[in-house]
Amino acid sequence: MAPNPAAPTIIHLEGTTLEGGGQLLRLALGLSSLTKKPISITNIRGRRFGGGGLRAQHLTCVQWLGQACDARLSGVGLKSKEITFAPDAMKGANNELETGHVRINQSTPGSVNLVLQAILPYLLFSGAQSPIHVRIAGGTNVSNSPSYDYIAQVLVPMLELIGIPQIEAQIHLRSWSQGTSEIGSVTYTITPLKSKLPAFQLLERGEVKSVTATIIAPKDTEQSFREELDVMFERRESRIFGTTSNNEPEIEVTFEDSHNDKRYYLLLVATTTTDIKLGRDWLYNQGVRPGKLEKIVPTVVRKVSDDLLTEIEHGGCVDEHLRDQLVVFQALAEGKSTVFGGKKGDVFVEPSLHAQTAQWVAHEILDVDFDEQGGCEGVGLCPCGEQKGQARARIGETTPK
């Protein structure tokens, strides 16, 4: 009888590394689920105010991915600061995925889109043969997390640009971290990859050809928002669109009633001649006090437009928040993928702490590295879970960390 292979070494991740928040946990869980490498995470969210540990949204991610890959779990519970996550190396396709319908319910308005961030790589590389309809209940517009609008208008088209099958997004009910608490829901229809994700290059941004503004705010602020945006675009037209284009700038503004006097949200998305999307947004999270309401609209417009101009003027092909969300796909693609993050003078724009954290997790689990130009030689993960050559060695063999 052949001897049983030795149990793989558990990869230890210190939860206070770099950004030290929930992204480290979400990415580590996703990569562990795909590669079947067991992980332990200590001091989870150790840099977060209030002591860190697992919140309800993080617990949802752990439990769903754990069930999907039949992982052995320990230490899993609300406020837990240390967990072990050990996927079953023999586990095949998840039965729920084969039905084409997944429902993930949260009892609190935790961010729908942070849950999506955790499970999306697993879904795309699951090997499932049909599109998967994933309905997630929770918060759609939550402070310090991607909004539904950013996902639909920036992340989804940019993923399609790098070779991910088109993802359809449908919002059923909004849910906010401001104002009265309720549970919203979104359905994402995801088509799993049939083969390895080819390496991709985001190097040529082109010129900005259009900007869309999405406003969600109290109905009586619509005119103020439109007027503030008109003034902003007039003053900053040359900085946004450049001075060489002979075409009239394309500007589209949409307004939606937030139905609450504490909910103010603005998303600006610039589209370039190479179909790059650069987005910046803000869900206003300052105090809403009588006598100072007239300052909210100009404050929101100024901050979001300042942030977008920063993205445009460094010349990068991704905005700050998209850059960290593409790290996992660079690491899993076949070949070297490069994402140009911009330059200030002769110096490359340094990745955000979120992006650096994502790169560190990818290195620890997949043994990949990122250079200062934004390049990474990926492992070439097969959706079927089988590896070849160097990629197989990286995925199948674990070295102590």
Backbone torsions as a table, in degrees:
resi	resn	phi	psi	omega
1	MET	NA	130.2	-178.7
2	ALA	-66.8	141.6	179.4
3	PRO	-67.5	149.0	176.1
4	ASN	-69.7	137.9	178.1
5	PRO	-64.5	148.4	179.9
6	ALA	-63.5	143.7	178.0
7	ALA	-62.2	138.6	-179.2
8	PRO	-64.8	146.6	179.3
9	THR	-68.0	134.8	178.5
10	ILE	-75.0	132.7	177.9
11	ILE	-87.2	123.3	-179.9
12	HIS	-95.6	131.6	177.5
13	LEU	-121.8	126.2	178.0
14	GLU	-85.5	118.1	-171.1
15	GLY	-69.1	-11.4	178.3
16	THR	-93.0	4.5	-178.1
17	THR	-63.8	132.1	175.6
18	LEU	52.4	-113.6	-175.5
19	GLU	-66.9	-30.8	170.9
20	GLY	63.8	31.1	-178.8
21	GLY	-120.8	-152.5	-174.5
22	GLY	-74.5	-21.2	-178.3
23	GLN	-62.9	-39.5	177.8
24	LEU	-55.4	-46.7	179.7
25	LEU	-62.7	-49.0	-175.1
26	ARG	-62.6	-46.5	-178.2
27	LEU	-67.5	-41.5	179.8
28	ALA	-61.7	-41.8	178.5
29	LEU	-62.8	-43.9	-179.8
30	GLY	-62.7	-44.9	-179.0
31	LEU	-70.2	-37.3	176.7
32	SER	-62.9	-42.3	179.8
33	SER	-61.7	-38.4	-178.4
34	LEU	-75.9	-41.4	-173.1
35	THR	-92.7	-10.2	-177.3
36	LYS	66.6	18.9	177.2
37	LYS	-86.7	125.5	178.9
38	PRO	-72.4	144.3	-179.9
39	ILE	-133.4	154.6	167.3
40	SER	-128.3	139.6	179.8
41	ILE	-124.1	126.7	178.4
42	THR	-112.6	158.5	-179.2
43	ASN	51.2	48.9	-177.3
44	ILE	-57.9	128.6	-179.0
45	ARG	53.5	40.4	-173.0
46	GLY	-67.9	-15.4	178.2
47	ARG	-96.8	9.3	-177.0
48	ARG	-92.4	144.3	178.1
49	PHE	-62.7	141.1	177.4
50	GLY	92.6	7.6	173.6
51	GLY	100.1	-7.6	176.2
52	GLY	71.7	-147.8	-176.7
53	GLY	83.8	175.3	-177.7
54	LEU	-75.1	125.9	169.1
55	ARG	-95.1	175.9	-174.5
56	ALA	-56.9	-42.2	-179.3
57	GLN	-62.3	-41.0	179.3
58	HIS	-68.4	-38.0	178.3
59	LEU	-62.5	-38.6	176.4
60	THR	-58.6	-44.8	-180.0
61	CYS	-63.2	-46.4	-179.5
62	VAL	-60.3	-47.4	-175.1
63	GLN	-68.3	-41.4	-178.4
64	TRP	-68.6	-47.5	179.5
65	LEU	-66.0	-36.1	177.3
66	GLY	-60.8	-42.0	178.0
67	GLN	-69.4	-38.5	-177.0
68	ALA	-62.0	-38.9	-177.4
69	CYS	-109.5	15.0	177.2
70	ASP	52.6	50.2	-176.4
71	ALA	-82.7	146.9	168.7
72	ARG	-82.5	126.7	-175.2
73	LEU	-116.9	145.3	170.7
74	SER	-144.1	147.2	178.4
75	GLY	78.3	11.3	-173.4
76	VAL	-86.5	119.9	177.8
77	GLY	-179.5	164.5	178.5
78	LEU	-57.5	135.5	179.4
79	LYS	69.9	4.8	177.5
80	SER	-61.9	137.6	-177.6
81	LYS	-108.2	-1.5	179.8
82	GLU	-148.1	127.4	177.9
83	ILE	-134.5	157.9	168.9
84	THR	-121.4	135.7	-174.9
85	PHE	-133.1	109.8	-174.3
86	ALA	-126.4	96.8	-179.1
87	PRO	-65.1	151.9	174.7
88	ASP	-77.3	117.4	-176.5
89	ALA	-65.2	-19.3	-177.8
90	MET	-98.2	0.8	-176.3
91	LYS	-68.4	131.8	177.5
92	GLY	-91.6	-155.4	-178.6
93	ALA	-63.2	140.6	179.6
94	ASN	-69.5	131.3	-176.8
95	ASN	-59.6	-37.2	-179.6
96	GLU	-61.7	-37.1	179.9
97	LEU	-68.8	-35.9	-178.7
98	GLU	-66.7	-25.3	176.8
99	THR	-75.5	-18.7	179.3
100	GLY	85.5	4.1	-178.1
101	HIS	-135.2	124.6	179.2
102	VAL	-126.6	132.8	175.6
103	ARG	-122.3	127.1	178.3
104	ILE	-123.7	113.1	-175.5
105	ASN	-107.0	134.5	172.5
106	GLN	-116.5	139.7	-179.1
107	SER	-85.8	-5.8	177.0
108	THR	-124.7	161.9	178.1
109	PRO	-78.1	46.5	172.3
110	GLY	-65.5	152.6	-171.7
111	SER	-59.9	120.2	172.3
112	VAL	-57.6	-39.9	-169.7
113	ASN	-81.8	-19.5	170.6
114	LEU	-75.4	-32.6	171.8
115	VAL	-63.5	-45.7	177.5
116	LEU	-58.1	-42.7	179.7
117	GLN	-57.2	-38.2	-178.1
118	ALA	-71.7	-39.2	-171.0
119	ILE	-98.3	-14.8	-174.0
120	LEU	-59.0	-48.2	178.6
121	PRO	-57.7	-40.9	179.6
122	TYR	-61.7	-44.1	-179.5
123	LEU	-63.9	-44.0	-177.1
124	LEU	-66.1	-35.6	-177.2
125	PHE	-102.8	16.6	-174.5
126	SER	-71.2	-22.2	-175.0
127	GLY	84.3	1.0	177.2
128	ALA	-59.8	143.9	-171.5
129	GLN	-89.1	-14.2	-176.4
130	SER	-128.1	161.1	176.0
131	PRO	-56.3	147.2	-178.1
132	ILE	-114.1	123.0	177.0
133	HIS	-94.1	111.5	-176.4
134	VAL	-109.2	112.2	178.0
135	ARG	-103.5	119.1	-177.0
136	ILE	-116.7	127.2	177.2
137	ALA	-98.5	141.9	-179.7
138	GLY	155.6	-146.2	-179.3
139	GLY	-95.7	133.5	179.7
140	THR	-97.2	-25.6	179.9
141	ASN	-132.7	93.0	-171.6
142	VAL	-126.7	135.0	-179.9
143	SER	-56.9	144.2	176.2
144	ASN	62.3	31.6	174.6
145	SER	-153.8	158.8	-179.5
146	PRO	-64.5	136.2	176.8
147	SER	-80.6	162.0	172.9
148	TYR	-55.7	-39.8	-175.2
149	ASP	-66.7	-40.0	177.0
150	TYR	-65.4	-42.4	179.4
151	ILE	-59.7	-48.6	-175.4
152	ALA	-69.6	-35.9	-173.1
153	GLN	-96.8	-20.6	-177.4
154	VAL	-119.5	-60.3	-174.4
155	LEU	-61.7	-50.5	-176.3
156	VAL	-59.0	-51.4	178.5
157	PRO	-65.0	-31.0	178.7
158	MET	-72.5	-34.9	174.7
159	LEU	-64.3	-39.4	177.3
160	GLU	-63.7	-36.4	-179.8
161	LEU	-64.1	-30.8	-178.9
162	ILE	-92.9	3.0	173.9
163	GLY	112.4	2.7	176.3
164	ILE	-80.0	134.2	177.1
165	PRO	-55.0	147.2	-175.9
166	GLN	-56.1	133.0	177.1
167	ILE	-103.9	129.1	177.3
168	GLU	-95.3	136.2	-179.1
169	ALA	-121.7	131.3	178.7
170	GLN	-135.1	120.4	178.0
171	ILE	-92.4	132.5	179.9
172	HIS	-98.4	-42.4	-179.0
173	LEU	-155.5	130.1	177.6
174	ARG	-75.9	151.5	175.0
175	SER	-144.1	135.6	-169.9
176	TRP	-120.3	158.1	170.6
177	SER	-89.3	-4.5	175.6
178	GLN	-110.8	148.1	177.7
179	GLY	78.3	-161.2	-178.2
180	THR	-63.7	142.7	-176.2
181	SER	-88.2	132.4	174.5
182	GLU	-153.5	166.1	-178.3
183	ILE	-102.6	123.2	176.5
184	GLY	-100.3	-174.7	177.3
185	SER	-159.5	152.3	179.9
186	VAL	-138.3	143.5	171.1
187	THR	-112.4	126.9	173.5
188	TYR	-110.7	127.9	176.1
189	THR	-102.1	115.0	-170.6
190	ILE	-116.7	128.4	176.7
191	THR	-99.7	112.5	-178.4
192	PRO	-62.7	151.2	177.5
193	LEU	-66.8	144.8	177.6
194	LYS	-97.3	-17.5	-179.8
195	SER	-148.9	-179.2	-179.5
196	LYS	-58.6	147.0	175.0
197	LEU	-76.5	118.3	179.8
198	PRO	-66.5	152.3	174.3
199	ALA	-57.4	147.9	-178.0
200	PHE	-131.1	155.2	-178.5
201	GLN	-127.8	120.9	172.2
202	LEU	-114.6	90.0	-171.9
203	LEU	-123.9	-27.0	-176.5
204	GLU	-115.2	110.8	-175.8
205	ARG	-83.6	-36.1	-174.6
206	GLY	78.0	-171.3	-179.2
207	GLU	-96.7	150.3	176.5
208	VAL	-69.8	125.4	-179.4
209	LYS	-108.9	-21.2	179.7
210	SER	-155.6	157.8	174.8
211	VAL	-136.8	133.0	173.7
212	THR	-112.0	141.7	177.4
213	ALA	-118.5	123.9	176.6
214	THR	-110.7	116.1	-179.2
215	ILE	-110.6	129.4	171.2
216	ILE	-128.7	111.8	-170.9
217	ALA	-161.1	172.2	176.1
218	PRO	-56.0	139.9	-173.9
219	LYS	-54.0	-37.5	-175.1
220	ASP	-74.5	-0.2	177.1
221	THR	-102.2	0.3	-174.4
222	GLU	-57.7	-49.3	-177.3
223	GLN	-63.3	-40.0	178.4
224	SER	-61.3	-43.9	179.0
225	PHE	-61.9	-46.4	-177.8
226	ARG	-63.2	-40.7	179.5
227	GLU	-66.9	-43.0	178.3
228	GLU	-61.6	-41.0	179.0
229	LEU	-67.5	-39.9	177.1
230	ASP	-58.0	-45.9	179.6
231	VAL	-64.8	-43.5	-179.5
232	MET	-60.8	-48.2	-179.0
233	PHE	-63.3	-37.3	179.2
234	GLU	-64.9	-43.2	-177.7
235	ARG	-73.5	-30.5	-171.5
236	ARG	-113.7	15.4	-175.6
237	GLU	-55.0	-47.9	-176.3
238	SER	-67.5	-32.6	179.5
239	ARG	-73.7	-31.2	-179.9
240	ILE	-82.1	-48.4	-172.2
241	PHE	-100.8	-6.9	-177.8
242	GLY	82.8	175.7	-176.6
243	THR	-112.8	-0.1	-175.4
244	THR	-97.5	-16.8	-176.7
245	SER	-75.2	138.3	177.6
246	ASN	-94.7	-4.8	-177.2
247	ASN	-88.6	149.5	176.2
248	GLU	-68.3	130.4	180.0
249	PRO	-58.9	138.5	178.4
250	GLU	-96.2	119.8	-179.6
251	ILE	-130.2	127.2	178.9
252	GLU	-127.3	130.3	-179.1
253	VAL	-122.3	127.8	175.3
254	THR	-121.4	147.6	-178.8
255	PHE	-128.4	138.5	175.9
256	GLU	-133.2	135.5	179.5
257	ASP	-71.4	125.4	179.6
258	SER	-83.7	-11.3	177.0
259	HIS	59.6	26.3	176.5
260	ASN	-160.5	134.1	-174.9
261	ASP	-75.9	3.2	176.1
262	LYS	-107.6	2.0	-175.1
263	ARG	-110.3	109.2	178.0
264	TYR	-129.7	120.3	-177.9
265	TYR	-138.5	137.7	175.7
266	LEU	-137.7	131.2	174.1
267	LEU	-123.0	126.1	172.7
268	LEU	-111.7	129.0	179.5
269	VAL	-125.7	120.3	175.7
270	ALA	-97.6	131.7	176.7
271	THR	-111.0	133.9	-176.2
272	THR	-103.4	175.2	-179.4
273	THR	-69.2	-11.5	175.1
274	THR	-105.8	15.5	178.0
275	ASP	69.1	17.9	172.2
276	ILE	-70.5	141.2	175.1
277	LYS	-113.7	124.9	174.3
278	LEU	-116.3	122.2	-176.4
279	GLY	-127.4	142.5	169.9
280	ARG	-139.5	143.0	-177.3
281	ASP	-147.3	173.4	175.8
282	TRP	-157.1	125.8	167.9
283	LEU	-94.6	107.6	-173.3
284	TYR	-55.2	124.0	-175.2
285	ASN	-126.7	21.2	175.6
286	GLN	-92.1	172.2	-179.8
287	GLY	-64.6	138.4	176.2
288	VAL	-104.6	97.1	-172.6
289	ARG	-117.3	141.6	176.6
290	PRO	-56.5	140.2	-179.7
291	GLY	92.8	-16.0	180.0
292	LYS	-123.1	9.3	-177.5
293	LEU	-64.2	-31.8	-177.5
294	GLU	-67.3	-14.2	179.9
295	LYS	-88.0	-15.1	-174.3
296	ILE	-64.9	-50.7	-175.6
297	VAL	-59.9	-52.3	178.8
298	PRO	-62.6	-32.2	178.1
299	THR	-64.9	-44.3	179.8
300	VAL	-64.8	-47.6	-178.8
301	VAL	-62.3	-42.6	-179.2
302	ARG	-64.1	-46.8	-178.1
303	LYS	-63.2	-48.3	-175.9
304	VAL	-67.5	-40.0	179.1
305	SER	-69.3	-36.5	174.8
306	ASP	-60.5	-44.6	-179.5
307	ASP	-64.2	-41.5	179.5
308	LEU	-65.7	-41.0	178.5
309	LEU	-60.7	-38.5	176.7
310	THR	-59.0	-42.9	178.6
311	GLU	-65.3	-41.8	-177.8
312	ILE	-67.6	-41.6	-170.3
313	GLU	-77.9	-17.2	175.6
314	HIS	-86.7	-6.4	171.8
315	GLY	78.9	6.5	-177.7
316	GLY	-72.2	164.3	-179.0
317	CYS	-96.3	1.5	178.0
318	VAL	-142.3	151.8	171.5
319	ASP	-84.2	170.5	-174.5
320	GLU	-55.8	-40.2	-174.5
321	HIS	-79.9	-31.7	177.6
322	LEU	-71.6	-33.6	-176.4
323	ARG	-55.3	-43.6	-177.9
324	ASP	-74.6	-24.9	179.7
325	GLN	-78.7	-16.1	177.6
326	LEU	-89.5	-12.0	-177.5
327	VAL	-55.2	-46.6	-176.5
328	VAL	-62.9	-34.3	-179.0
329	PHE	-76.6	-32.4	171.1
330	GLN	-61.5	-43.2	-176.6
331	ALA	-69.0	-29.8	-176.6
332	LEU	-94.4	-15.1	-177.7
333	ALA	-71.0	164.2	178.7
334	GLU	-95.4	114.0	-178.5
335	GLY	102.1	-175.3	-175.7
336	LYS	-89.9	119.1	175.3
337	SER	-105.5	137.2	-179.3
338	THR	-125.5	131.7	177.8
339	VAL	-121.6	110.7	-178.6
340	PHE	-77.7	116.8	-176.6
341	GLY	-93.3	2.3	177.3
342	GLY	105.0	167.4	178.7
343	LYS	-136.9	145.7	169.9
344	LYS	-117.9	103.8	-169.9
345	GLY	69.3	-124.6	178.5
346	ASP	-100.8	9.1	-174.7
347	VAL	-108.2	129.3	176.7
348	PHE	-65.3	140.8	176.7
349	VAL	-65.5	125.7	-178.6
350	GLU	-71.2	137.6	176.5
351	PRO	-59.2	149.8	176.4
352	SER	-64.9	167.7	176.9
353	LEU	-60.1	-35.7	176.4
354	HIS	-61.1	-45.6	-179.7
355	ALA	-66.4	-42.0	177.8
356	GLN	-62.3	-37.5	178.2
357	THR	-65.2	-44.2	178.4
358	ALA	-61.2	-41.8	178.4
359	GLN	-63.8	-38.8	179.6
360	TRP	-65.4	-44.5	179.0
361	VAL	-62.2	-43.0	178.7
362	ALA	-61.2	-39.2	178.0
363	HIS	-64.9	-45.8	-176.6
364	GLU	-64.1	-37.5	-175.4
365	ILE	-93.7	-37.9	-175.4
366	LEU	-106.9	-9.3	-178.4
367	ASP	61.0	44.8	175.1
368	VAL	-111.9	157.9	-178.8
369	ASP	-129.6	152.5	178.3
370	PHE	-116.6	136.5	177.7
371	ASP	-96.0	173.6	-174.9
372	GLU	-70.8	-16.1	175.8
373	GLN	-82.2	-2.0	179.9
374	GLY	89.6	19.8	-178.5
375	GLY	-97.4	150.0	177.8
376	CYS	-151.3	130.9	174.5
377	GLU	-85.0	107.6	-175.7
378	GLY	-77.7	169.5	-175.5
379	VAL	-87.7	-10.7	179.9
380	GLY	66.6	53.5	-177.9
381	LEU	-68.9	131.0	175.2
382	CYS	-83.1	136.8	174.5
383	PRO	-56.4	-28.3	179.8
384	CYS	-76.3	-9.1	178.7
385	GLY	89.8	-0.2	179.2
386	GLU	-98.9	140.6	-177.9
387	GLN	-115.3	158.3	178.0
388	LYS	-129.3	150.2	173.3
389	GLY	55.3	-134.5	-177.0
390	GLN	-62.2	-38.7	-179.8
391	ALA	-62.3	-38.6	179.3
392	ARG	-63.2	-41.5	179.8
393	ALA	-62.4	-41.4	-178.3
394	ARG	-66.2	-41.5	-175.6
395	ILE	-77.2	-41.2	-171.2
396	GLY	-83.5	-15.8	-177.0
397	GLU	-116.8	131.4	-179.2
398	THR	-112.4	132.4	175.4
399	THR	-107.5	148.4	-179.9
400	PRO	-59.3	143.9	177.3
401	LYS	-110.3	NA	NA
